[in-house]
Amino acid sequence: MYDFYHSFKMNIQILDSWLRQHLDTKASYKDIAKYVSLCGPSFEKTTKIGNDFLYDIEITTNRVDAMSVRGVAREAAAILPRFGIEASLKPLETGTGVSTKLKEPDIKISMDKTLTKRLMGVVFADIKNWESPPWMVERLRASNVRSLSSVVDITNYVMLEIGHPTHVFDFDRLTDKVLNVRESRKGEKIVSLEGKEYSLHGGDVVFTNSKDEIFDLPGVIGTGNSIVNKGTKTVLFFLDNIDPTRIRQTSMGLGIRTNAAILNEKGVDPELAEIALKRGIKLFETVCKAKQISKIFDLYPKPYRPRVVKSSVKRIEQLLGIELNKKQTTSSLVSLGFGVDWSDDTIAVTTPSSRANDIFTEEDIAEEIARIYGYHNIPSILMQGKLPVHKEDEIFAFERQVRTLLVGFGGSEILTQALTSKAQAGKGALRLVNPLGADREYLRSKLQQSLVEAVNDNFGRVDKLFLFEIANVYVNRKNKLPEERLTLAGALSGYSYREAKGVVDALLSFFRIETSLRVTEMAVEILFGNRVIGRINKTASCVYFEFAMRDLLSCAKQIPTYIPISKYPAQTEDITLDMSQRVYSADIIKLILTNKYVAKVEVRDIFENYLTLRISYHDNKKTLTDSEVAKIRNKILAEILKKYSVKTKG
């Protein structure tokens, strides 16, 4: 029945005759599909099956209350009257389960309140586990559920009809009549009803007997050691309401996607358990001719307390753009299970337990009123006044600038996987709880591995390759939440170190970021003041650089300083230095620039151990003469010789 095809949608299949068992209306099947789709669940397709019609209905996953026959009937009963069609929800045929002659069930239950919201059950004897009646088989088959036996079919039928999963155990096979609820231990094994063995990851909710043997994976799948067969005479009809997060983790972790798991992981209403149980009692008595031999047991540590959402009528009308009709609004909300109380200019809405997971605010109430009223009935009115202007986060604009620059420098942007293997992730990397595979189980803390892999994959195809990526890395921090850090990284293959550093220098120069370098064993660190904002290192296949984007942004001078053009010309000359000593050219250039008469220094040529620099001399107050330039040059060369032992060529 539950066709789970998207993260926020799922489809259910319901026969028209089954829906009408809960919905009192003379509407045609076409009208039901048409009008309910306008204001509630979407009827995507209607198929004729004999004298009946099968609805294929799309339900959004936040509406678990509508993922059943009765849930859809409730929606239809609220919506159809808005279109002039009489409709109401029929009373549900249930067993009472109450008798003074019945005894407490002969079972000891130990329950962890943190794992389970509610447990209910009842014991039946003299079960006739024969074939199910044709009407039940037909409805199950139409909902894509295979008929097995009357006992098993009843559990599936109640789940599809009411929307709460149910289970049945062979009571005689329950060792010492003990049921314990606990967390599984890593490596514990279970064998499913189909005979498939699973190894549990630990932390799964399980039911065990007095020997601590697992006999059920509640909310997900049953096990072979509690299976009901044709010889079964006494059964425990059971309902559990487990923490939905646990259900999803177990279901996804083991790859078991049963109808029960799909429903339970969305947070089934615990209050629905009693309705489902009593509906099951009725079916066991009529279909299986069973005899109830125990009272209903009900372990419900924290019963639902109705939530009241208050709002001013004016606020609701402002949100919707319509004037509320009290009678109509009350009728619509009450038909959906809400309580409504009007007081002066205030509406107080009591949320039913079935909507406890998605009705919290006055906007939620407005949405419920709007959808039953009909979005198509709300008039379209253009906005008045000025459009609000929201300032864009500056990191986005900065990211675009960086991307454009690097493409202009000859780079190609790539996007790589954020998930990596344990071997590549490094120490302290964050691991996914439910990884898709061993090669994609950790979040990367650096981009280097991804970029180097991309370079290696393209090795030999081109002479020069410049790849870059702007993406998040994930850094684990002690006693703090992990940090999602936007990072820029580049890899240049076929380029010299000087060429690669030139790309980095050009990037920093564009944003007017003045930096210095610090050489370490692992990399050349790029410093802004005393703060490391990036690094460059050489691998076997490429030169790699990396920056934290927000560090770059914080250092960038977004508004340049205006310097008027001087009316005096500059003097330019080249000098060639013998770099036989191990000295960084950047250090020499910085030393030259400390002279107040030096306007600019450019690298003109590098040949063997010789570095040719072009120096521009300038004075804002006059034109420098050749003799004055010579004095400045000699002073600079003397400082270079003294500090770095570097001489001019020849």
ABEGO torsion letter per residue (X at the ends): XBBBABAABBBBBBBAAAAAAABBBABBAAAAAAAAAAABBBBABBBBBEABBBBBBBBBAABAAABBAAAAAAAAAAAAAAAGBBBBBBBBBBBAGBBAABBBBBBBBBBBAAABABBBBBBBBGBBBBBBBAAAAAAAAAAGBBBABAAAAAAAAAAAAAGBBBBBBBAAABBGGBBBBBBBBBGBBBBBAAGBBBBBAEGBBBBBBAAGBBABBBGABBBAAABBBAABABBBBBBBBBBAAAAAAAAAAAGBBBAAAAAAAAGBBAAAAAAAAAAAAAAAAAAAGBBBABBBBBBBABBBBBBBBBBBAAAAAAAAGBBBBAAAAAAAAAAAGBBBBBBEABBBBBBBAAAAAABABAAAAAAAAAAAAEAAABBBBBBBEBBBBBBBBAAAAAAAAAAAAAAAAGBBBBBBBABBBAAAAEBGBBBBABBABAABABBBABAAAAAAAAAAAABGABABBBBBBBBBBBBBBBGBBBBBBBBBBBBBBGBBAAAAAAAAAAAAAAAGBBBBBBBBAABBBBBBEABBABBBBBBAABBBBBBBAAAAAAABBABBBBBBBBABBBBBBBBBBBAABBBBAAAAAAAAAABAABABBBBABBBEABBBBBBBBBBAABBBBAAAAAAAAAAAAAAAAAAAGBBBBX
